[in-house]
Amino acid sequence: MADAVERPDGPNVEPDGPNIEEDSVVLDAKGLRALAHPVRVQLVGLLRKYGPSTATRLAERLGVNSGTASYHLRQLGAAGFVEEDTERGNARERWWRSVHRTTWFNDPELAEREPEAALAYLQSVAAIYTLRTQQTLNGLQTMPRAWRNTFDMSDWALRLTPEEAAALERELTEVISRYRRDTPETAASAPEGAERVAVITQILPELDAPATSSLPSGPQEEGGNPTS
């Protein structure tokens, strides 16, 4: 539910859209601490995905009470992630909208200075990605065949240097940026048959796997613990 983590090494430009930096926020310490709560990550994600909404409607989507949603929206507002939509709101009902389209968290030094907040934020994002996958799996059998045939869950085991892994990330980002982004504003102008598709990329270093150079060069005894 959250368009939450993007880690580009430089600006990305969409062929038919604005430079991503123009509608993104780069997390600082204050922002990271503000987002170190799963409900807040989800609230920001819902506002980006569906557009402006009220605390009551957002609470229904999340399965929490409206008071909880209102509290977290106010905290997000104080941190600059959301703002009141005064064109829609009135004295009885406050509407909220997201200030940004995406969030960048690409500062290793910040993660070291705020380890607990960084971990809480990333764990919230990971949990949301898992929820997205499960929701798709739950609806897979009733999905139209054309869409069911596009569903994919794959993983590849690669052995890369840190520089190669960074290059892989940049290349994947470049490929994804060539496709139409989903926003509440562009949904109406998308071609017939276009639906929302979530592309989740994960590069997960597995440093417990021994490097080839560290393996004994002589004959191997049977047994041991496989790592792949």
DRENMAR-643691 format. One record per residue (C-alpha): residue in three letters; x, y, z. Coordinates in pm, whole numbers, padded with zeros to 5 digits, always signed. Each point is the difference from the previous one (the first is absolute). Layout:
% DRENMAR-643691
ALAXYZ
...
% end
This chain:
% DRENMAR-643691
MET+00000+00000+00000
ALA+00297+00228+00016
ASP+00207+00143-00279
ALA+00263+00025+00262
VAL+00359-00083-00081
GLU+00197+00101-00303
ARG+00378+00009+00011
PRO+00126+00158-00325
ASP+00360+00120-00023
GLY-00102+00290-00221
PRO-00305+00173-00146
ASN-00243-00213-00196
VAL-00206+00140-00281
GLU-00321-00152-00124
PRO-00053+00013-00378
ASP-00350+00145+00040
GLY+00023+00154+00344
PRO+00194+00234+00225
ASN+00341-00051+00151
ILE-00063-00225+00299
GLU+00192+00238+00227
GLU-00264+00268-00051
ASP-00272-00193+00182
SER+00208-00204+00243
VAL+00126+00040+00352
VAL+00345-00107+00117
LEU-00022-00116+00360
ASP+00192+00191+00263
ALA+00018-00095+00367
LYS-00332+00169+00084
GLY-00178-00161-00293
LEU+00144-00341+00073
ARG-00118+00013+00361
ALA-00344+00117-00114
LEU-00034-00298-00233
ALA+00131-00255+00249
HIS-00352-00131+00054
PRO-00184-00246-00229
VAL-00333+00186+00013
ARG+00163+00322-00117
VAL+00178-00174-00287
GLN-00331-00151-00108
LEU-00187+00331+00030
VAL+00249+00175-00224
GLY-00018-00288-00245
LEU-00381+00006-00017
LEU-00011+00375-00063
ARG+00254-00037-00279
LYS-00181-00295-00151
TYR-00362+00116+00017
GLY+00025+00375+00044
PRO-00144+00226+00275
SER-00211-00160+00270
THR-00130+00040+00353
ALA+00122-00162+00318
THR-00322-00201+00020
ARG+00037-00148-00347
LEU+00369-00070+00049
ALA-00072-00167+00334
GLU-00250-00232-00169
ARG+00260-00108-00255
LEU+00258-00068+00271
GLY-00234-00160+00250
VAL+00075+00252+00276
ASN-00224+00251+00175
SER-00034+00351-00138
GLY+00162+00152+00308
THR+00318-00197-00064
ALA+00002+00103-00365
SER-00060+00365+00092
TYR+00285-00001+00249
HIS+00250-00145-00246
LEU-00116+00234-00277
ARG+00067+00297+00227
GLN+00348-00135+00075
LEU+00064-00047-00372
GLY-00125+00351-00061
ALA+00239+00143+00258
ALA+00285-00182-00175
GLY-00101+00132-00343
PHE-00112-00327-00162
VAL-00371+00083-00026
GLU-00208+00317+00008
GLU-00363+00096+00029
ASP-00190+00017-00327
THR-00188+00320+00072
GLU-00189-00012-00331
ARG-00178-00317+00113
GLY-00016+00037+00375
ASN-00257+00179+00211
ALA-00066+00075+00364
ARG-00122-00355+00065
GLU+00235-00203-00216
ARG+00371+00045-00061
TRP+00149-00132-00322
TRP+00369-00083-00036
ARG+00229-00036-00298
SER+00356-00113-00048
VAL+00261+00268-00060
HIS+00233-00229-00198
ARG-00026-00289-00244
THR+00302-00202+00114
THR+00245-00025+00288
TRP+00375-00048-00029
PHE+00196-00154+00283
ASN+00354-00013-00131
ASP+00221+00139+00276
PRO+00215-00269+00168
GLU+00128+00251+00256
LEU-00355+00085+00103
ALA-00077-00369+00044
GLU+00305-00028+00228
ARG-00102+00305+00204
GLU-00361-00114+00034
PRO+00027-00381+00000
GLU-00324-00070+00187
ALA-00207+00238-00213
ALA+00159-00129-00320
LEU-00069-00361+00093
ALA-00360+00076+00103
TYR-00065+00184-00326
LEU+00151-00272-00221
GLN-00180-00275+00192
SER-00330+00184-00055
VAL+00070+00025-00372
ALA+00095-00368-00020
ALA-00320-00099+00181
ILE-00206+00205-00244
TYR+00172-00166-00296
THR-00082-00340+00150
LEU-00363+00105+00046
ARG-00021+00113-00362
THR+00129-00335-00119
GLN-00244-00192+00219
GLN-00294+00209-00117
THR+00087-00077-00362
LEU+00035-00371+00076
ASN-00340-00001+00171
GLY-00163+00141-00312
LEU+00206-00186-00258
GLN-00254-00271-00082
THR-00277+00250-00075
MET+00225+00230-00200
PRO-00057+00019-00379
ARG+00229-00243-00180
ALA+00186+00273-00185
TRP+00104+00156+00329
ARG+00051-00332+00173
ASN+00256-00084-00267
THR+00200+00314+00081
PHE+00041-00091+00366
ASP+00358-00083+00092
MET+00202-00076+00312
SER+00360-00079-00084
ASP+00337+00016+00166
TRP+00350-00038-00138
ALA+00312-00076+00200
LEU+00283+00220-00128
ARG+00356+00048+00121
LEU+00084+00368-00035
THR+00234+00263+00130
PRO-00161+00298+00178
GLU+00068+00206-00314
GLU-00174-00256-00221
ALA-00298-00014+00235
ALA-00031+00381-00015
ALA+00018-00014-00381
LEU-00272-00266-00005
GLU-00223+00222+00212
ARG+00052+00296-00234
GLU-00078-00211-00306
LEU-00319-00139+00153
THR-00112+00351+00093
GLU+00066+00120-00354
VAL-00211-00281-00146
ILE-00292+00065+00237
SER+00013+00375-00063
ARG-00079-00059-00368
TYR-00350-00118+00089
ARG-00304+00206+00097
ARG-00015+00091+00366
ASP-00326-00040+00187
THR-00139+00311+00166
PRO-00357+00105+00079
GLU+00040+00277-00257
THR+00117-00221-00289
ALA-00238-00292+00054
ALA-00277+00159-00206
SER+00227+00061-00300
ALA+00158-00347-00008
PRO-00081-00216-00304
GLU-00287-00245+00009
GLY+00087-00317+00186
ALA+00269+00161+00217
GLU-00011-00103+00365
ARG+00217+00065+00303
VAL+00308-00225+00010
ALA+00235-00009+00299
VAL+00365-00064-00087
ILE+00201-00067+00314
THR+00378-00027-00033
GLN+00220-00135+00275
ILE+00376-00040-00001
LEU+00080-00206+00308
PRO+00368-00055+00082
GLU+00058-00344+00153
LEU+00341+00048+00157
ASP-00013-00331+00186
ALA+00072-00179-00330
PRO+00377-00062-00021
ALA+00182+00158-00291
THR+00163-00235-00249
SER+00349+00117+00099
SER-00063-00105+00361
LEU-00084-00360-00085
PRO+00267-00268+00045
SER+00175-00087-00324
GLY+00054-00368+00081
PRO-00241-00297-00017
GLN-00323+00053+00192
GLU-00141-00233+00260
GLU-00360-00097-00039
GLY-00251+00177+00223
GLY-00001+00358+00124
ASN-00259+00273-00021
PRO-00112+00105-00346
THR-00050+00374-00043
SER-00213+00014-00314
% end
